[in-house]
Amino acid sequence: MLPNEQCETITSALHLYLSLLDDQCFGGRGAMGPVVFMTDDSTAERNALKAVFPETVMLLCAFHVLQAYWRFLWDSKNSVKQVSRPILFLFVKSMLYATSDSALNDIYHMALSDVTVNSYQKVRSHIQALYERRFEWASCLRADLPIRSNNTNNFCESAMRVMKDKILHRTKAFNLLQLLDFVITRLDEHYSCRLIDAANNRLHVDRSSRYVASKSSINSESIRQLDNDLYEVPSETKQGIVYCVDMSVGCCDCSAGNTGGPCKHQSAVMLAYNLSSWNFLPTQNDTGMCRLLHIIATGDTTVSADWFAALSSSASMSSDGLVQLPSPISLQVESATVSTGDNVLPEMIEANQSQVDEEILKRFNCIADRVRELYRSDPATYGPALNAFCQQAEVATDSNLQSALHCFTKYTGAALALTGRKQLKGLKNIGVQPTAVARRKMAVGGRKRCYLGRPSHLSYAAEHAYSKGKGSDRRNVLPKRRAPHSLATAVGNVEVLGRTHSQK
């Protein structure tokens, strides 16, 4: 917490922060600081970091580079026509994401010889100035830096969002002491709870996240172990190409993992050999990593690693990374075996399980016979319904069938007033028509309050950048802001970005 954003103030704060650390901080670098700093183009901040950590490499966030350039094109002082802005923006974007140094140079010289660029002298000079600083923002020039596949400072932006949403609840603190109390109490408790959830495999995270180890089409038998932590993994899409994976440092030869970020080849090695990795969230089989996260969150070292293991030793990993537990019947058999000891004969256990299976199948056959009779008695009514059921059941997965059997006849699709039920049972949300939910649902932007009910008919916004129709072809997605927050939306619609938070 600083009184201002001047370089001298930031420098004093960094020296104070450095005095709290020991010689083992920053991976053993100590007072030299981290290897890389990635910031936006704030002169005061970058000068302060360079003064305190002179041996650290200073990089620029790729998003902020493109954002600043797009605002430069919209600045009225530069007199850039609207039709020329996407063309000029594409040159810098192509340079930023060039795959090699030679490709970057080719795009740069192509931009300097372009007619549109040469018609705006200020834009040409700006591109030349950006090219002189290419080592700070070009993606192809960061291959030897441990940036963990991060070309933006989105982690810092996400941390500030957590601070505003989860800690302050979008409410300003009244004074400095109150803000300090929130930071040292609520913020610490928030991250402690998140670490505990990750240790107990209860973290709500999208299964498509790159930090969740998931199975791919790479055959585990084709993975070869070259050394203790060195593995050779074949490419998933290209024949004859193999990648070298070093699990000790979390690196791979592929474009996603060459800077230390997670990739599918590391995920394949992790699942095939049941290894730990800092690039992925721990699974329930990785009890050592789960215990370490618990210690970091609570400081309690008395908890054994076995406490984080699965409830059953026969638990296995599914294709989506979730732990599959045995069926309830097998759990009943195992509990009976443990409680009675060696006196229970295996024949009695098998007979008991067979009896339960026969009872379930008998009840299911009765229901199937009832459906057959209904179809034979009135094929015109039950034929389309039975045909739709068969079509869905033929393409459904095992988990889909299980979910459908659990929810069979529990929801009619009608509103609560039409079902005759006076209260909801087992539901946390109000039961309404699905179409009503779709009409009322709107995304939460986090920058302004949500209005009750449906948005007004005047608050229409295009769903996609290429959809600029009027009338019925415009969908009610979000109330249109004075300036879009998304850079991709602004570029696609050729609109200006908001310069302040009040304009977003």
Beta strands, then each sheet from edge to edge (+ up, - down):
strand 1: 36-39
strand 2: 57-60
strand 3: 224-225
strand 4: 230-234
strand 5: 242-246
strand 6: 251-252
strand 7: 316-317
strand 8: 323-324
sheet 1: 1+ 2+
sheet 2: 3+ 4- 5+ 6-
sheet 3: 7+ 8-
end
